[in-house]
Amino acid sequence: MTDGLATTDETHIRIAKAHAAGDVVLDRVETLNALTDDMRAALKAALPDFARDPVIYAMVIRSASAKAFSAGGDVRQLVAQAKTDPAGARASFAAEYALNWALECFSKPTVSLIDGMIAGSGVGLSLYGTHRVAGPGYRFAMPEVQIGLFPDVGVCHALSRMPDEIGTYLALTGHFIGRADALALGLATHALPAAGLTKTFEALSDAEPVDILLDGLSEDAGAPELLPHREKLAAWFAGDDVREIRERIAFAAPSDPFAASCLGAIDAAAPLSLVVTLKHLRETTSRDLRETLIADYRLACGFLAAPDFAEGVRAQLIDKDKTPSWRPQTLAESGDADLAPYFDPPADGDLDLPTRAELQSA
């Protein structure tokens, strides 16, 4: 039984209280739960009530889609908005990053039940919870460089701290990984069979202790697929120059199918996105999450003002001709690009995020 907080169908997110669980269901199935501003706003509005309700033990975030937790944000909507209302598009990014920070600061257990695809903005909904449960179909990626953007929602804070340049590999290629790798890298905390996801929600509704519950339901996720490639990744993706990274991978590609797949992904990505992403990753090693999200907002404003993001969305998601015209077109040309518009504070100021203490006492 649910009570309170129920949202309208138009928001594509169902939020309710299910006994001891705050229940959040992403329900925009036709778009693989591509997140909208309304969906994010509804979730952010529910957090204080869940936090203050003495009956609510944990918040559960799950999906109505069998194919995806969330394929990301609705970037088609965002690009269309940016053409007529740039300030509104910037505000959309600001609201998303504020939600990411609010989820990080949420004071009760948050359990994301993830089966199928999780990418982009969907990662921002789950990564900052206490428990990230991977079902058999779990597939993670941050493919933003393929649409002329960068891995945002604070994820570079996690990617920059991964061993053997695995985070750099994930950021610059946008490749998907399965749950065994996600568990090894800390992106997921538990692997459960599909039936275990439903059982988890029901048990949390009855206030069963989350750690004991998930530990008891967990199953073997198998061997990580990236493990055999870790030495290669550490060698290929080291350094601060994307052109040098590409050269090392290109040298190995003729005799190494894995290198060839990395090279193909890098060559398909927006050159400037690659350059900005690598610089952001390296700088983020010394930032906390709040600082990373503030830096993300700077970058997002820069990409909204430049042509590649709109062009990437057109080529990959709207016209689907897969032939974007990037500016600059090549990595060689990107060496002369002015990166200040991406890394300097926007004209209307930095993203204003409260401190953790301020958010938790509000």
C-alpha positions as CSV (number, residue, x, y, z in Angstrom):
1,M,0.0,0.0,0.0
2,T,1.2,3.5,-0.8
3,D,0.2,6.8,0.7
4,G,1.1,10.4,0.1
5,L,3.4,12.1,-2.3
6,A,1.8,10.4,-5.3
7,T,2.6,12.3,-8.5
8,T,0.6,12.8,-11.7
9,D,1.2,10.6,-14.7
10,E,2.5,13.7,-16.7
11,T,5.7,13.8,-14.6
12,H,6.6,10.2,-15.6
13,I,7.8,9.5,-12.1
14,R,5.8,7.9,-9.3
15,I,6.7,8.8,-5.8
16,A,5.0,7.4,-2.8
17,K,5.4,6.1,0.7
18,A,5.3,2.3,0.8
19,H,5.2,1.6,4.6
20,A,8.9,2.0,5.6
21,A,10.1,2.7,2.1
22,G,10.1,5.9,0.2
23,D,9.2,4.5,-3.3
24,V,10.5,6.3,-6.4
25,V,9.6,4.7,-9.7
26,L,11.0,6.1,-13.0
27,D,8.1,5.6,-15.5
28,R,9.0,7.1,-18.8
29,V,9.3,3.7,-20.4
30,E,9.0,4.8,-24.1
31,T,12.2,6.8,-23.8
32,L,14.1,4.4,-21.5
33,N,13.4,6.8,-18.7
34,A,15.2,9.7,-20.2
35,L,15.0,12.2,-17.3
36,T,13.1,15.5,-17.7
37,D,13.2,18.6,-15.6
38,D,9.8,17.7,-14.1
39,M,11.0,14.3,-13.1
40,R,14.1,15.7,-11.3
41,A,12.0,18.4,-9.6
42,A,9.5,15.9,-8.3
43,L,12.2,13.8,-6.8
44,K,14.1,16.7,-5.3
45,A,10.8,18.0,-3.7
46,A,10.2,14.6,-2.1
47,L,13.6,14.3,-0.4
48,P,13.0,16.5,2.6
49,D,9.7,14.8,3.4
50,F,11.3,11.3,3.2
51,A,14.2,12.5,5.4
52,R,11.9,13.9,8.1
53,D,9.3,11.1,8.2
54,P,10.1,8.9,11.2
55,V,8.4,5.9,9.5
56,I,10.6,6.0,6.4
57,Y,13.6,3.8,6.8
58,A,15.1,3.9,3.3
59,M,14.4,5.3,-0.1
60,V,14.2,3.0,-3.1
61,I,14.7,4.2,-6.7
62,R,13.6,1.7,-9.3
63,S,12.4,1.6,-12.9
64,A,9.2,0.6,-14.6
65,S,11.2,-0.4,-17.7
66,A,12.6,-3.9,-18.1
67,K,15.2,-2.5,-20.5
68,A,16.7,0.4,-18.5
69,F,17.1,2.1,-15.2
70,S,17.6,5.3,-17.1
71,A,19.3,5.9,-20.4
72,G,20.2,9.5,-19.4
73,G,18.7,12.9,-19.6
74,D,16.4,14.1,-22.3
75,V,19.1,15.9,-24.3
76,R,16.9,16.4,-27.3
77,Q,14.6,18.5,-25.2
78,L,17.6,20.3,-23.7
79,V,19.1,21.2,-27.1
80,A,15.8,22.5,-28.4
81,Q,15.4,24.6,-25.3
82,A,18.9,26.0,-25.6
83,K,18.1,27.4,-29.1
84,T,15.2,29.6,-27.7
85,D,15.9,29.9,-24.0
86,P,19.7,29.6,-23.2
87,A,19.1,30.7,-19.6
88,G,16.5,28.0,-19.2
89,A,18.9,25.4,-20.5
90,R,21.6,26.5,-18.1
91,A,19.0,26.4,-15.3
92,S,18.2,22.8,-16.3
93,F,21.8,21.8,-15.8
94,A,21.9,23.7,-12.5
95,A,18.8,21.9,-11.2
96,E,20.2,18.5,-12.2
97,Y,23.5,19.0,-10.4
98,A,21.6,20.4,-7.3
99,L,19.6,17.1,-7.3
100,N,22.8,15.1,-7.5
101,W,24.2,17.0,-4.5
102,A,20.9,16.6,-2.6
103,L,21.0,12.8,-3.2
104,E,24.6,12.7,-1.9
105,C,23.5,14.6,1.2
106,F,20.3,12.6,1.8
107,S,20.5,11.2,5.4
108,K,18.8,7.8,5.0
109,P,19.8,4.7,3.1
110,T,19.1,5.0,-0.6
111,V,18.9,1.8,-2.6
112,S,18.8,1.9,-6.4
113,L,17.6,-1.2,-8.1
114,I,19.3,-1.3,-11.5
115,D,18.6,-3.7,-14.3
116,G,19.3,-2.9,-17.9
117,M,21.0,0.3,-19.1
118,I,22.2,3.0,-16.8
119,A,23.9,6.0,-18.4
120,G,24.4,9.7,-18.1
121,S,21.8,11.4,-15.9
122,G,20.7,8.0,-14.7
123,V,24.1,7.5,-13.1
124,G,23.6,10.8,-11.3
125,L,20.4,9.4,-9.7
126,S,22.1,6.3,-8.4
127,L,25.7,6.9,-7.8
128,Y,25.3,8.9,-4.6
129,G,23.0,6.5,-2.9
130,T,24.3,4.1,-0.2
131,H,23.5,1.0,-2.1
132,R,23.5,0.4,-5.9
133,V,22.1,-3.0,-6.7
134,A,22.9,-4.5,-10.1
135,G,20.5,-7.0,-11.8
136,P,21.6,-9.5,-14.5
137,G,21.1,-7.0,-17.3
138,Y,23.1,-4.1,-15.8
139,R,25.0,-2.1,-18.3
140,F,26.8,1.2,-17.3
141,A,28.2,3.9,-19.6
142,M,28.9,7.6,-19.7
143,P,28.9,8.2,-23.5
144,E,28.6,12.0,-23.5
145,V,31.7,12.6,-25.6
146,Q,29.9,10.9,-28.5
147,I,27.3,13.7,-28.5
148,G,29.6,16.6,-28.0
149,L,29.3,16.9,-24.3
150,F,31.3,15.5,-21.3
151,P,30.7,13.0,-18.5
152,D,28.8,15.2,-16.1
153,V,26.5,14.7,-13.0
154,G,29.7,14.6,-10.9
155,V,30.7,11.3,-12.2
156,C,34.3,12.4,-12.9
157,H,34.8,12.5,-9.2
158,A,34.5,8.7,-9.2
159,L,36.1,8.1,-12.6
160,S,39.2,10.1,-11.8
161,R,39.9,7.9,-8.7
162,M,39.6,4.6,-10.5
163,P,42.8,2.5,-10.8
164,D,44.8,1.9,-13.9
165,E,43.2,4.7,-15.9
166,I,40.0,2.8,-16.1
167,G,38.0,5.9,-15.4
168,T,39.8,7.7,-18.2
169,Y,39.0,4.9,-20.6
170,L,35.3,5.0,-19.6
171,A,35.2,8.8,-20.0
172,L,37.0,9.0,-23.4
173,T,35.4,6.0,-25.1
174,G,31.9,5.9,-23.6
175,H,32.0,2.1,-23.7
176,F,29.5,0.1,-21.7
177,I,30.6,-2.3,-18.9
178,G,28.6,-5.0,-17.1
179,R,27.9,-5.5,-13.4
180,A,31.0,-7.6,-12.6
181,D,33.2,-4.6,-13.6
182,A,30.9,-2.2,-11.9
183,L,31.2,-4.1,-8.7
184,A,35.0,-4.2,-8.9
185,L,35.1,-0.5,-9.5
186,G,32.6,0.5,-6.8
187,L,29.9,1.7,-9.3
188,A,27.6,-1.1,-7.9
189,T,27.6,-2.4,-4.4
190,H,25.7,-5.7,-4.9
191,A,24.7,-8.1,-7.6
192,L,21.3,-9.7,-7.3
193,P,19.2,-12.0,-9.5
194,A,16.2,-10.3,-11.1
195,A,13.8,-11.8,-8.5
196,G,16.0,-10.4,-5.8
197,L,15.3,-6.8,-6.9
198,T,11.5,-7.2,-6.2
199,K,12.2,-9.0,-3.0
200,T,14.5,-6.2,-1.9
201,F,11.8,-3.6,-2.4
202,E,9.3,-5.7,-0.5
203,A,11.7,-6.3,2.4
204,L,12.7,-2.7,2.7
205,S,9.0,-1.7,2.8
206,D,8.9,-3.9,5.9
207,A,12.0,-2.1,7.3
208,E,14.3,-5.1,7.1
209,P,18.0,-4.0,7.7
210,V,19.4,-3.1,4.3
211,D,22.9,-4.5,4.6
212,I,21.9,-7.9,6.0
213,L,19.1,-8.1,3.4
214,L,21.4,-7.4,0.4
215,D,24.3,-9.5,1.6
216,G,21.9,-12.4,1.9
217,L,20.4,-12.0,-1.5
218,S,23.6,-11.3,-3.4
219,E,24.9,-13.6,-6.1
220,D,28.2,-14.1,-7.9
221,A,28.5,-11.6,-10.8
222,G,31.2,-13.5,-12.6
223,A,34.7,-12.3,-13.6
224,P,35.2,-8.6,-14.5
225,E,35.9,-8.3,-18.3
226,L,38.2,-5.3,-18.0
227,L,40.6,-7.1,-15.7
228,P,42.7,-8.7,-18.5
229,H,43.1,-5.2,-20.0
230,R,44.2,-3.2,-17.0
231,E,47.9,-3.0,-17.8
232,K,47.0,-1.9,-21.3
233,L,44.6,0.8,-20.1
234,A,47.2,2.1,-17.6
235,A,49.7,2.5,-20.4
236,W,47.4,3.8,-23.1
237,F,45.3,6.3,-21.2
238,A,48.0,7.9,-19.0
239,G,49.0,11.5,-19.4
240,D,47.3,14.8,-20.1
241,D,47.3,14.9,-23.9
242,V,44.5,13.1,-25.8
243,R,46.5,13.1,-29.0
244,E,49.2,11.1,-27.3
245,I,46.7,8.7,-25.8
246,R,45.2,8.2,-29.3
247,E,48.6,7.6,-30.8
248,R,49.4,4.9,-28.3
249,I,46.1,3.1,-28.9
250,A,46.5,3.5,-32.7
251,F,49.9,1.8,-32.5
252,A,48.3,-1.2,-30.7
253,A,45.1,-1.4,-32.7
254,P,46.2,-3.4,-35.8
255,S,47.0,-6.4,-33.6
256,D,44.7,-5.9,-30.7
257,P,40.8,-5.9,-31.2
258,F,40.3,-4.2,-27.8
259,A,42.6,-1.4,-28.8
260,A,40.8,-1.1,-32.2
261,S,37.5,-0.7,-30.3
262,C,38.9,2.0,-28.2
263,L,40.3,3.8,-31.2
264,G,37.0,3.6,-33.0
265,A,35.2,5.2,-30.1
266,I,37.7,8.0,-29.7
267,D,37.7,8.8,-33.4
268,A,33.9,9.0,-33.4
269,A,33.8,11.4,-30.4
270,A,33.9,15.2,-30.5
271,P,37.6,16.2,-30.4
272,L,36.9,19.1,-28.1
273,S,34.8,17.0,-25.8
274,L,37.7,14.6,-25.4
275,V,40.2,17.4,-24.6
276,V,37.9,19.1,-22.1
277,T,37.0,15.8,-20.5
278,L,40.6,14.8,-20.0
279,K,41.5,18.1,-18.4
280,H,38.4,17.9,-16.2
281,L,39.3,14.4,-15.1
282,R,42.8,15.4,-14.1
283,E,41.7,18.5,-12.2
284,T,39.0,16.6,-10.4
285,T,41.5,14.4,-8.6
286,S,41.9,17.2,-6.1
287,R,38.2,18.2,-5.8
288,D,35.4,16.9,-3.6
289,L,32.0,16.1,-5.1
290,R,30.5,19.5,-4.4
291,E,33.4,21.2,-6.1
292,T,33.2,18.7,-9.0
293,L,29.5,19.6,-9.6
294,I,30.3,23.3,-9.6
295,A,33.0,22.6,-12.2
296,D,30.5,20.5,-14.2
297,Y,28.2,23.5,-14.4
298,R,30.9,25.7,-15.8
299,L,31.6,23.1,-18.5
300,A,27.9,22.6,-19.2
301,C,27.5,26.3,-19.8
302,G,30.4,26.3,-22.2
303,F,29.1,23.4,-24.2
304,L,25.6,24.9,-24.4
305,A,27.2,28.0,-26.0
306,A,29.3,26.0,-28.5
307,P,28.1,24.1,-31.5
308,D,29.2,20.5,-30.8
309,F,26.5,19.5,-28.3
310,A,23.6,20.4,-30.6
311,E,25.4,18.9,-33.6
312,G,26.1,15.6,-31.7
313,V,22.5,15.3,-30.6
314,R,21.3,15.9,-34.1
315,A,23.6,13.4,-35.7
316,Q,23.3,10.6,-33.1
317,L,19.7,11.0,-31.8
318,I,17.6,13.1,-34.2
319,D,18.6,12.6,-37.8
320,K,20.7,9.5,-36.8
321,D,23.0,9.9,-39.8
322,K,26.0,9.3,-37.5
323,T,28.0,11.9,-39.3
324,P,28.5,14.9,-37.0
325,S,30.4,17.9,-38.2
326,W,32.5,18.7,-35.1
327,R,34.2,22.0,-34.5
328,P,37.1,21.5,-34.5
329,Q,36.9,18.5,-36.7
330,T,40.1,16.7,-35.5
331,L,42.2,16.3,-32.4
332,A,45.1,17.9,-34.2
333,E,43.1,21.1,-34.6
334,S,41.8,20.9,-31.0
335,G,45.2,21.7,-29.6
336,D,44.7,25.4,-30.5
337,A,41.2,25.6,-29.0
338,D,40.4,28.2,-26.3
339,L,39.3,26.2,-23.2
340,A,38.7,29.3,-21.0
341,P,34.9,29.4,-21.9
342,Y,34.6,25.9,-20.4
343,F,36.7,26.2,-17.3
344,D,36.1,29.9,-16.3
345,P,33.0,30.9,-14.2
346,P,30.0,31.6,-16.4
347,A,28.9,35.2,-17.0
348,D,25.9,34.8,-14.7
349,G,28.0,33.2,-11.9
350,D,28.9,29.7,-10.6
351,L,26.5,27.1,-9.4
352,D,25.5,27.9,-5.9
353,L,25.3,24.7,-3.9
354,P,24.7,24.7,-0.1
355,T,27.1,22.9,2.1
356,R,26.3,19.4,3.3
357,A,25.4,20.8,6.8
358,E,23.2,23.5,5.4
359,L,21.3,21.0,3.2
360,Q,20.8,18.4,5.9
361,S,19.6,21.1,8.4
362,A,17.1,22.7,6.0
